[in-house]
């Protein structure tokens, strides 16, 4: 009794210590909060919207904004719903601390008795999913299985543990771990070993699987068909088919008889390798033992025939299933359709599957959904539209996710009229579009200048209840900003506030970026003030947008002042920020300063990218300083940066303007060998330069070469 009392008191002490640590962690850092308040109170004291709010130091950012006149943006207060449902979260770190201790088993038991651990599947799954150390979910599973053996059979719990061991593992079944498990009064059970073997197989540890299996007697276990199946499955998953066959042959030595599951595992392995004839041999062997092929066997074989490019036999196998009264599953149809698209060209696959659909009027919806999904993935918009029309006449109604993917494909490949005709037909039949589909359609209308149609679909999106949170509003505002509809973006922002949806930093950054790109620096300044009033700190995106906006209106000096303030705010510039300034200096012809900034960029530990060098190369080529541009080009190559079409096009144009056509031609023809296939712009630019200089023979050769690459070039009369 004294020993038990001592253990209980020791456990209570440890639990109290851990509880105090957890409580202290949950307390806010008062020092950090007070620093934040000091920052906002000293540097930003809003009283009304007419007062300027300097950022730091020189206050150049706001002062430069003030130079532009702008209309006022509503600064209505934004309310936030304060009534939130209080749910006590699971302290995963606290549980992790317990599991890291030597007396973890005892401490967990104490927590359970104190009712701080709830033994329901949701709680167990949450603990297993949220442990960084892979040993911890393993230990928790062992403890839970000891308390309630039914949990060891729960498929969701077993699946979560298997994923945790795979993602965080591997777990090595060391002598120390086995001693730890045994000292807690537990054993490595067959259930646990099967899960461990499965994780090793997924991690490709074939030899380790075989080694552990060969020593299971030390764990107090004997070989069983179930353990053999686990090992064979792991070996197949780790692409060790020969070793899997070896274990298969050893089963009889251990008096373990293979079952249907054993054969299905091996059939899957050989089908994955495309060796279908061996799979058929295994099927015969399985039948001889009294095991008829089931739906899993047939599905695996269909996939295998497709892997071996024996498509007709895959279709025949589906017919054989029906003759044997084996009903195909959804996975069977998905395997067939995906397999056909995988092993023949997309056009041929559509032809074969169209005939298949016409022959069989009893096909389930999943077959149609999968065909439509594949057509969309392969960007076969014309075929997808045809399939929708034909199957729609027969009553087919695709699931929402498939239809949304298809609509995105149609938008990219068909004209908007045809897309809307199909789309509206299905909407009238009750189809609900997803948010992203609506957004893609709205963007397409705005890009085509059809604002009214775009607004019509926005109204539908709101009616469907898809514009309900800050994230959806941010995407819609971004859509308006990219379409250069900043007035509408601001109206949406105001509507968002009126609906008591609080903006976040992304909202303000999107609006600031849109106004800066439109050259409306005054409005961007007002939004920056609102950003600060709402307690947000400008980030790299905020500063980069403002710097870009100042550069666009050629306020280069102000942009550099903003760059300095950015560092004072503790925001580190990135390559995008530097590239904006480098490009802007090149635009005004100040290449020397651009070069200095490029060196500073490298000194600050930021690697230049292709855009950094392209700006310099293009500027030097326009100034006809090709040799200097070539030096920059060599520097770029030493940094393992590959030139792109913009790089080559700058050189080709400059060489042509200098009359160095042979060099330009050699450079153009070397592009493909250097991993950069010329695009339509580069080809057309070179052809124009050649024709304007009366080099018609060279131009004809380039046109011929472009057509070989599949690049469309306009016909030129003189050719």
Secondary structure, DSSP 4 states (H G I P E B T S, - for coil): -HHHHHHHHHHHHHHHHHHHHHHHHHS--HHHHHHHHHHHHHH---SSTTS----STT-HHHHHHTTS--PPPP-----------------HHHHHHHHTSTTHHHHHHHHHHTT-S--SHHHHHHHHHT-SSHHHHHHHHHHHHHH-GGGGG-HHHHHHHHHHHHHH-PPP--HHHHHHHHHTT----HHHHHHHHHHHHHTT-HHHHHHHHHTGGGGT----HHHHHHHHHHHHHTT-HHHHHHHHHHTGGGT----HHHHHHHHHHHHHTT-HHHHHHHHHHHHHTT----HHHHHHHHHHHHHTT-HHHHHHHHHHHHHTT----HHHHHHHHHHHHHHS-HHHHHHHHHHHHHH-TT--HHHHHHHHHHHHHTT-HHHHHHHHHHHHHTT----HHHHHHHHHHHHHHS-HHHHHHHHHHHHHTT----HHHHHHHHHHHHHTT-HHHHHHHHHHHHHTT---SHHHHHHHHHHHHHTT-HHHHHHHHHHHHHTT----HHHHHHHHHHHHHTT-HHHHHHHHHHHHHTT----HHHHHHHHHHHHHTT-HHHHHHHHHHHHHTTPPP-HHHHHHHHHHHHHTT-HHHHHHHHHHHHHTT----HHHHHHHHHHHHHTT-HHHHHHHHHHHHHTTPPP-HHHHHHHHHHHHHTT-HHHHHHHHHHTGGGT----HHHHHHHHHHHHHTT-HHHHHHHHHHHHHTT------TT-
